[in-house]
Amino acid sequence: MTLEQFNYFMDDLEKGVIRVAEKIEGEWVVNVWVKEAILEGFRLGRITDMSQGQFPYFDKSTFPVRNFKAEDGVRIVPGGTSIRRGAYLAPGTIVMPPAYINVGAYVGEGTMVDSHVTIGSCAQVGRNIHISASTQIGGVLEPAGALPTIIEDGAFIGGNCGIYEGTVVQEGAVIASGVIITSSTAIFDATTGEFIRRNEDGRIVVPAGAVVVSGSKPIVRDGKPLASGVHLYCPVIVKYRDEKTSGSVRLEDMLR
């Protein structure tokens, strides 16, 4: 790939013409070639001075901060936000300061990215989602074939959450404040009495409409809890979304 070809590729990423992953016939599929092209950009670039005013920083020349125009329809409130080139933000997106969105990320229309939120490389965030303050949405750039972290349409992510390692949060799910989910974090579904563990692809999938809170489970040995009473962290599905839940997490239309 030449530098000229890479620049055309990055333009298409920013327009949403191409994306790292997309849902096809109900299943998320990673576009490996898109990730490979992003990685190629690191080879093509050179370390350059990108300092702005009193804020010095140095990065690969192929990955500067992305520039927006008013006609893009994206609200970026002043205060230290940085959005890297190659990230797509749909019209109607709101970004509160400071926030960081990395290359290859996709953020759908009407989504609120709150203060101190980071959205990692290639993460796919759908429409009408609220990602609350100080939450981290993990990035998965390598290996190229790995599915990135995905937050589907209408989900609500509370403050101080961490969603990592290719986790898929399905439509309308509610993740309460402080919940951490990784590929090794089994989720207990209190409505069924069963654990949701990694699927055959090694990912945790939070079911559509699930309401997940922080909980714990006892350490068990030989079928019995340890006498010490020590517990391990465990996210718990306490119920599935209903009208009461939707009312408590609904974004104010006036903010849009």
N, C-alpha and C positions, 0 to 999 in steps of 0.2 A: 504494500500500500504506500502510495506517495503522500506527501504532506497535503497536496491539493485534494486528493481523494479523501483523506482523513477530515479535512475541513468541511467538505460537502456532507460527509457522514455525520459529523457533529451538528451541522445545521438541521439535518433531518431528525436527529435525536431531540433537539430542542423544539422542533415543530410537532413532535409526537407522531411523525410519519412512520418512524420505526421505533421499537421499544425492546427492552431486554427480554421481557416475558409477556405472554398474552394468553387469555383463556380461550381455548378452542374446544368446542363440543363439551363444555363443562369441566375441562381439565387444563390446569396451568402448564404451559410448555415454554421452556427457555429457548431463546434464539441464540444459540452458542456463538454464531458468527458475529453477533453484535458485541458480546463480551470480548471476543477475540480482537475486534477492531478497536475497542476502548483500550485494551492492553497494548495494542500496537502503538497507540498514541504516546505511551510513556517512552517507547523506544525512539519515536520520531522527535520528541521534544528535547529541549536542553534547559538546564537550570538558568532562570533569568530573574532579574530584579523586577518584581511587580509591586513595589512599595507604593503606597498611596498616602501622601501627607506624612503624619507622624506614625503611621503604622507600617513598619517594614515587613515584607515577606517575600519569599523566594520559592518558586515552583517551576514545574516543567512549562515551557512556553506554549505547549499544546493544550494546557488546562488552566486558562485564566478564569477570573471571576466572570460570570455571565452578565451581559448587559440587557436590561429590559427597557421597553418603551411604554408610554401610557396606553397606547392602543393594544398592548398585549393583554390588558384587562386583569393584571395581577396586582394585588395590593401588597406592597412591601413597606411596612411601617419603619421609619428611620430608627437606627439604634444598634447597628453592628451586625446585621445579618449578612451572611456570605453564601451565595449560590454559585456553585462551580459550573463551568461550561459543560454542556452535554446533559443537563438536567431539564426535564420538561415540567412546566407548571401550567395547568390549564387556566383559561379565563375564569375568573371568580375565585381563584385561590387567594387566601389571606395568609401572610407571613408576619408574625409578631417578632419583635427584636428581643435578644439576638437569637438567631437560628442558623443552622447550617444544613445545606442540602447538597449532596455529592453527585458526581458524574453518573449518568445512567439512571438516576432516580426518575420516577414518573409519579406526578401528583395530579389527581383528577379534579374536575371542576367543583367549586363550592367547598373545598376542604380548608379547614383552619389549621395552620401550623403555628402552635403557640410558642411563647417565649422559652428560650433555652432548649428547644427541641433540636435533635440531630437526626437527619434521615440519611442513612448510609448509601454507599454506591450501589446502584442498580435496584434498590428497593422499589416496590410497586405499590403505590397508595391510591386507592380508588376515589370515588366521588362522595361528597357530602360527609366527610369524616372529620371528627375533631380529635386532633392529637394534642393532648393537654401539656402544660408546662413541664419542662425538664425530662421529657420522655426521650428515649433513644430507640430508633428503629434501625436495627443492624443492617450493615451492608454485606453483600456476598458477591465479590467480583471474581475471586478465584476459589476453586477451579472453574473454568469457563462453563462447564456443563451443569454446575450446581444451580438449583432454583433459588432465586433471591427471596428475602423476606417479603411477604405479601400481606397487605391489609385491604380487604375487599370493601365494596361500597357500603356506606351507611354504618360502619363500625364506629365505636367510641372508645378512645384510648385515654385512660385517666392519667393524672400527673405522676411523675417519677416512675414510670413503667419502663421496662426494657424488653423489647421483642427482638430476638436474635436468631441466628443460624438457620435461616430459611423457614422459620415458622410461618404458617398460613393462618391468618385470622379471617374467618369467613364472614359473609354478609351479615350486617346488623349485630354482630357480637359486641358485647360491652366488657372491656377490661378495666377493672377498678384500679384506683390509685395504688401504686407500689407493687404491682404484679410483675414478676420477672418470668419470662418464658424462653427456654432454650431447647435445643434438640434432645437434651437429656432430662428435661423436666416433665415427668408424668403428671397429667392433670386428673384430679379425681372429680368424677361427675356424681354429685350427691343426689341427683334425681334418679340415677340408675344403680348407684352403688358400685360402679365399675371405673377403672382407670383408663384414660385415653393415653396411649403410649405412641412412640414413634411408628409411623407407617412404614411400608416396605421401601420407601425412598429415604428413610431416615429423618423425616420431618414430623414435627408436632402440628396437628391441624386442629384449631379451635372451631367447634361446630357453629354453624350459622345461628345467630340469636342467643348464643350462650352468654350468661352473665358470670364473669370469672372474678373471684376475690382471692386475696392471700389467705392461706391456711397452713396447716402442718399435718404431718403423719408420724406416728411413733416408729422408731427404729426397731425392726423385728428380727429376732434371731431364733432359729429352730421353731418358728411358728409362734413365738411369744414376744411381746414388747419387752425391751430391756428394763431391768429394775430401776435403772437411773432415771427413767422417765423422759430421756432426751428425745426430741422430735426433730424431723427434717422439714425444711420448707416444702410446701406443696400448694400450687394453685388449685382452687376448688370452684367447680361450676355449681352455684347455689340454686339457679333456676334458669329458665329461658325467657327471653325478652317478652314483655307484655306492655300494655298501654301505660301502666304506671312507670315502668322503666323508661319507655320512650319519652314520656313527659319530663322526666328528671334529667335526661341527657340532651334534650333538643336544643339546638343552637338558636339564638335569637335572630329572627330574620333581619332585624334592624342592623345587625353587625355586618350584613352583606351589602 
